[in-house]
Amino acid sequence: MTCHKHKGETAVEAEGISVRLGGKLVLKSIDLCIHKGEAIALIGPNGAGKTTLLKALLGLLPLETGRVSILGAKSASDVANRIGYVPQRLFADPSFALSVREFLALNQKGVVWPWFSRKKVDLVLEKIAEEIGISGLLSRAVSELSGGQFQRVMIAFALLKEPEILFMDEPTSGVDAPGEESFYAMVGEIHRKRHLTVVLVSHDLSMVYKHASRVYALNREICCQGVPEEILKGENLERIFGQELSCYHHHHCHGEKSIESEERKKGGQEVC
């Protein structure tokens, strides 16, 4: 697969990548191309290999076949300071004694821990805390945060190095249902204001429809890819999710109706 240069500078390119875990082929011949500034969503049923693909792109899992190029480098480790990563379902140990302010300072450029002055740290942290909506949490112990609060802190942590690309694996895991929309709105605002490339794994199809510029549907291999209004149609979703589709309709009932309504208006082209 070759990225189309006329669409913009390439951020991530994968060609023919396969991954085997425990003797089982979990990803097969994956091709994808992500251009700088895009917001890409990876969707698919449980066990489809979405988290595995994210880790393979980041060089956290070995490839059986294929190659990955990220920000012009052959390995993510070569451009690690330009990449932000928020993994799935992290939990702080109850014995973890650092405050949010102290935790974020660990990833702040130029900080010599623990002797750096709190005033200098706060000059940087307060700005990003306001952007992410965690200003009121800076003095709280990390171990006391709710799942949603901790996810926001992890995004702030990733952004402190001012990355060019942000990878997020199920960023709303641990976020309650009422908070999902505001959480994705915040991620969308970060994407626009910082001109970031965003790659996220998500089960929330209604939020993918609103905020992703392009979608890759995955079930061990790429089923289809395109803009949300092309991919998130009833017949395509049935092919992608199969018997699991009912649980997606149940959890995102309002969003699915909205998607189908929009499709009737737009008559998007099927690409699966």
Secondary structure as GFF3:
##gff-version 3
##sequence-region A 1 272
A	DSSP	three_ten_helix	5	7	.	.	.	ID=ss1
A	DSSP	beta_strand	10	21	.	.	.	ID=ss2
A	DSSP	beta_strand	24	35	.	.	.	ID=ss3
A	DSSP	beta_strand	39	43	.	.	.	ID=ss4
A	DSSP	alpha_helix	50	57	.	.	.	ID=ss5
A	DSSP	beta_strand	65	70	.	.	.	ID=ss6
A	DSSP	three_ten_helix	76	82	.	.	.	ID=ss7
A	DSSP	beta_strand	83	86	.	.	.	ID=ss8
A	DSSP	alpha_helix	100	105	.	.	.	ID=ss9
A	DSSP	alpha_helix	118	132	.	.	.	ID=ss10
A	DSSP	three_ten_helix	135	137	.	.	.	ID=ss11
A	DSSP	three_ten_helix	142	144	.	.	.	ID=ss12
A	DSSP	alpha_helix	147	159	.	.	.	ID=ss13
A	DSSP	beta_strand	165	169	.	.	.	ID=ss14
A	DSSP	alpha_helix	177	194	.	.	.	ID=ss15
A	DSSP	beta_strand	197	201	.	.	.	ID=ss16
A	DSSP	alpha_helix	205	211	.	.	.	ID=ss17
A	DSSP	beta_strand	214	218	.	.	.	ID=ss18
A	DSSP	beta_strand	222	226	.	.	.	ID=ss19
A	DSSP	alpha_helix	228	231	.	.	.	ID=ss20
A	DSSP	alpha_helix	234	241	.	.	.	ID=ss21
A	DSSP	three_ten_helix	242	244	.	.	.	ID=ss22
A	DSSP	alpha_helix	245	251	.	.	.	ID=ss23
A	DSSP	alpha_helix	253	266	.	.	.	ID=ss24
###
